[in-house]
Amino acid sequence: MVPGAHVPLRTPAKGRYRQFHQIGIEAFGFDGPDIDAEVILLSARLWQELGLMEHVTLELNSLGSSEARAAYRDTLVAYFEQHHEVLDEDSKRRLTSNPLRILDSKNPAMAEMLDAAPQLMDHLDAESREHFDQLTAMLEAAGIDYVINPRLVRGLDYYCRTVFEWTTTALGSQGTVCAGGRYDGLVEQLGGKPTPAVGFAMGIERLILLLETLELIPDEALGGCDVYVLPMDDNATITAITLAEQLRGELPELRLQLHCGGGSFKSRMKKADKSDASMAILLGEDEIAQQSATLKFLRDDREQQNVPQATLGRTLRGLLALVLSKRPYKPR
């Protein structure tokens, strides 16, 4: 998994961000279609877990080998030259630098001409054709639906063979939520030995936007914490940290927030209340001396309780049994 933050050099278009975050995966050293299928199936598993499978579509294409793509490029340029008057200014610039990217144009005035353009799939070399056929057979065997999009391309020379995107109609024109493919030429282009590679990346912000748009974010993910551990003064901070770690170990499904940043007792209680926690664990001089903790209920009128620190985890499990039972912990 390769997470990271990215800052585009150009002004972001509508639906994009000045800074965005990505997660993705990469596999190096495998040149067969089986790893392509595995990467796609991994992404499909994510959509299933998030409840998004019926809202996304897998689009596939093959870029073939560099030699086949070069021959296709000549055919494509000749076709575009015949329809030069239909090309917009951006496409005219790309005609000499990167003609394959013209296929990716969203200009409706060019749609009919692009639909009739020669397709790369019809110009694949035999080995790439077999690679693609094996990949689609594997996806079909796994029950993954897909559509072949002949206009799905990449603008960089190190890409080859499989390219794919997961798209949605729920986000308007910015419908790609995950993009991937094979880039066997990248490592060599960077000075390394020829190394086959495949992977994908997805934007976290766009994924969250899709979940929000479809109202698929679980209620528990929108809420705050269950318990707020509050040292009543700075002298109790070490005890609070130790107790918080104890509870996290005993109750990994518990959403616990430890107060940080000091402040008066009044300001600390305000932060506890804003955390949406149902109870606060108060630790002061008396509690430290008695090795206990005071449970203060923040959302109802129950009287606060003094509980031994050694049995606090068991007490919390009982008090929060209904909440925790709906939140199964999945150990990594």
C-alpha angles and dihedrals in degrees: 000000000000113000123179150142121252133195115200116224092216127065105271118247124232110298092025130095139230087233124017138172129230138194124193148144134237133194121196129193100030120106102174129098091245093077090046088055092046092053092049092046090052090056090046090053089056092054090050092051091049095046091244102115095102091048100054134064127208112226119193138189139156124230092194123208123328090253094051091045092052091054091047090049090061091050091048094048090051090052093049091048088058089055098037093133091061095053118100121226094265091052092048089056091049093049091084100028108036114354094171089067089062086073088064093059117129093199105129091207088065098042098098093047092048093048089057095046120116110274123233091220088067091056101048122133115244095254093052091046091054091046091053094045091052091048094052091046090054092049092049091050089053092051096248115147119214142170125218110236109193090191094059105110142148126231099218125085097225092068117096142165114350120046123166143171135190108219137183135198092212096084103049117228094351092068103141111101099167132018130185148145148143122306106177093160099055102086093047091047088055091053101268133114118285104279127173114228140177134179148130141230133204132191113243094207092052091046090052090047090054092050091048093047092052092040091236099133106114115244091238090057091057095050129085128241130310098224133024115205107210125187104205091216138002092269089068096051097097092049090048093052092048093048093046091055091047091054093045088055094048096041109029090170091058117106103221128175123195117211112243132175103053119237134146121314089253093054091046091054090050089056091048090053093048091051091073089231115154092220142014126220107219121203121186140145094291094047092050091050092049095039088234138117132221116232111210116190110222102186103043141030099258116136116256118256133218109220131180110252090230092062099032094105092055091048092051092048089056095046094046098035095123094048095046094046089062092052108061113196115234109201115215 
